[in-house]
Structures are given as C-alpha cells and as structure tokens.
Amino acid sequence: MRLITFIASTTLLLFIISCTQTPPTNTTKNGMSLIPAGQLNMGGDNDQADPNEFPKHKVQVNTFWMDITEVTNAQFAEFVKATNYITVAERTIDWEQIKKELPANTLKPPDSLLMPGALVFHPTSQPVPLDNPSRWWKWTLGANWQHPEGPQSNIKNKMNHPVVQIAWEDANAYAKWAGKRLPTEAEWEWAARGGQSNTIYPWGNENINEGKAKANFWQGLFPYQNSEDDGFFTTAPVQSFPPNGYGLYDMPGNVWEWCSDWLDVEFYNKKEATSSNTSGPTQAYNPMMPFQQEKVIRGGSFLCNDGYCSGYRNSRRMGSSTDTGLNHTGFRCVKTAK
C-alpha cells in the first residue's frame, strides 16, 4: 500500500536475429513505434536473474504500437487539464479501504499521516544494509506528480522528464484517455529486447558500467553515494540516451514502468505463461507481500545498479501495489495494431 510499501547504448550491437524474430523496425507515428510480431524467448539471461525470471519460455506476441518515450510531465499535464483528474497521491487516504490489504490487527496510523502524499527517495548518510528499503524511502506529505520530492519541489523545468509519483490506476486512467493501454509484461519485454534474442540488456550484452553511458542509473554505492557519471541524480529528460533497436528510449533505467499484468512470482511455471499474447495471471501472488495485490513494473530506474536491483536487465520483473506512488515510477503506453 502507499503508506507501507517500501519497497542507451552508444553502439547497438545488432546480432544475427533468430528465425523466430522479426528484424527491427523504424516505423514511427504520433510518437509511437511499430513493434513487429514475433516469438519472445521470455525470462532470465544471466546469473543475476531472480527465481521469478525462470523458467525461460516462449510467448507469441502480436504487432503493436508503443510510445517511444515514457509519458512526460507535459503529456500528463494535458491529461489533467482535459479531465480534472486527481492522482492517488493527491487524495486523502481511506484507511477503511487500505486496511483490507494489511495484516490483521494493523494499527491505524495517526490521521496526520493519512493526508495526501507519497514515497520519496532520500540517500542515506552512510552505507547501510540493503534489506530494509524504509532506510531510504520516506513517506512525504504533499509529494505528488507536480511535486515529486515533496511540496518544496516542482516540475517547472522538467516538463520533458518522465512523470513520476504515478500509481497504477493513474497510469491506467491516462492510457484510456489517450486511446491506448498499458503494455502486457510480455509486450514490454519483447519491445525492450529491440529485435535481439537472449541478450541481457536492451543494447546487447556489454556491461552497463562499461563504455559510454547507456541509461540513467545509479553509479556508486547505493543508497549512500552516487557519482552521477551519467549526469543525473534523479530523472533525466526523455531521449537523453540512445534508443534500442525498435527506436524506444529509456526502456532501461530512468523510471520503472507500469505494466497491465498482476505480479505472480510463480507465473512462469504455469502453462498460461506460454499462451499467445498472454495477459498474465488473473490475480497477484507474492509471498513476500501476501496481503496486497501488486502489478508488474519493468525497466528499472535511476536508483538501480548491479549491487542493488539490476532493474535495467530485459527480464527483470518487480511489483508494486496499485495505489503506490514513488518518485522513480512512471509508465509508457501501447496500442494494438489494426
């Protein structure tokens, strides 16, 4: 839940494409790229992969359109202006609703903490164990998409940055307004691979720490020290790094991106995982968070590095509850090709 969940490339090495894949396309229209149909070999590609990224399995994916960038502050502002939409982070918390997904006998927080707000990243003052995200995530009243780090912050000079502090239901509402939808997890991974087969990252297999900057991620000792070698401490303007083979920017890093699927950490072991154009499980399952339903997030963010989450890998999958806002989570949309 919102109050308790704590959670590129310089040279594209285009390998010989397997016979099950369609070569990359450069077809773009209205800020979207046409992603060709093909058979995705979905799942982990190296020893960094978590158990929920296995077994690797084949999924047929139909042609679809995908936004070439994450949805920006400017684009989200248009949606809000047109609809008067109020995001989850801007609403007072309904305790009676959220306690339904909390352990029994969870004490109600003070009313002062049930006011509108969201989670904001704060670097620690020294190195810390990485087993407790509450060390670097702080519940911040007044944090929302217009004030990503709290009421003292703003997006005045960040209109071309990805919108953040977006809950899943906010992203879904925008997608519907735009005549689009959120990508399935399979669509997201297929698009991220950019026409390459079984590579670790959207740009290929070169380690993210080698060569020129490939994405916006954390350089240094997380969550204590960021050297900002890529030039950014938090979000970067979209299109700051080279696109993948399908012309998509920031699939790795910058902000996590919501998908339409529920997160079931055991889904890859089920026969439904191999269904053509699978839309994922019908309900969430994560024994680490048994009292809440989580949606999949993909792609990593400016907080990821190899010592923490390696979220910029093609197969990396995480989850977050549908009403959670964080300043490293955004989204992009897709549209079914006709």
WOKAGI-V448889 format. One line per field, one symbol per residue. ss: DSSP state (H for helix, E for strand, C for the rest). phi: phi as a letter, one per 20 degrees, with the letter a starting at -180 (. if undefined). A space follows every 50 residues. Layout:
ss->???
phi->???
This chain:
ss->CCCCCCCCCCCCCCCCCCCCCCCCCCCEECCEEEECCEEEEECCCCCCCC HHHCCCEEEEECCEEEECCCCEHHHHHHHHHHHCCCCHHHCCCCHHHHHH HCCCCCCCCCHHHCCCEEEEECCCCCCCCCCCHHHCEEEEECCECCECCC CCCCCCCCCCEECCCCCHHHHHHHHHHCCCEECCHHHHHHHHHCCCCCCC ECCECCCCCCCCCCCCCCCEECCCEECCCCCCCCCCECCCCCCCCCCCCC CCCCCEEEEEEECECCHHHCHHHHCCCCCCCCCCECHHHCCCCEEEEECC CCCCCCCCCCCCECCCEEEEECCCCECCEECCEEEECC
phi->.gedfdg.neceeeeffffedeggcdfcalmcdeeffrdeeepfdbfffe gfecffbececffbecgfcffegfffffffffdmfdfgfedffeffffff ddggmffffggfeeegraecfcfeebgcfeebfffcdcfcfneafecfdp ffdbdgdcfeeffcldfgffffffgffemcbefffffffgfffmnedmef cfepdfgfedmfgdaebedpefdecdflgencedfdgfmfcgfefdmeem femmcfcfdfffedfdffedfffefglgenfebebbffcfeceddfccom bfeebfecclfefgefccbbffdedbeccbacdcbffd
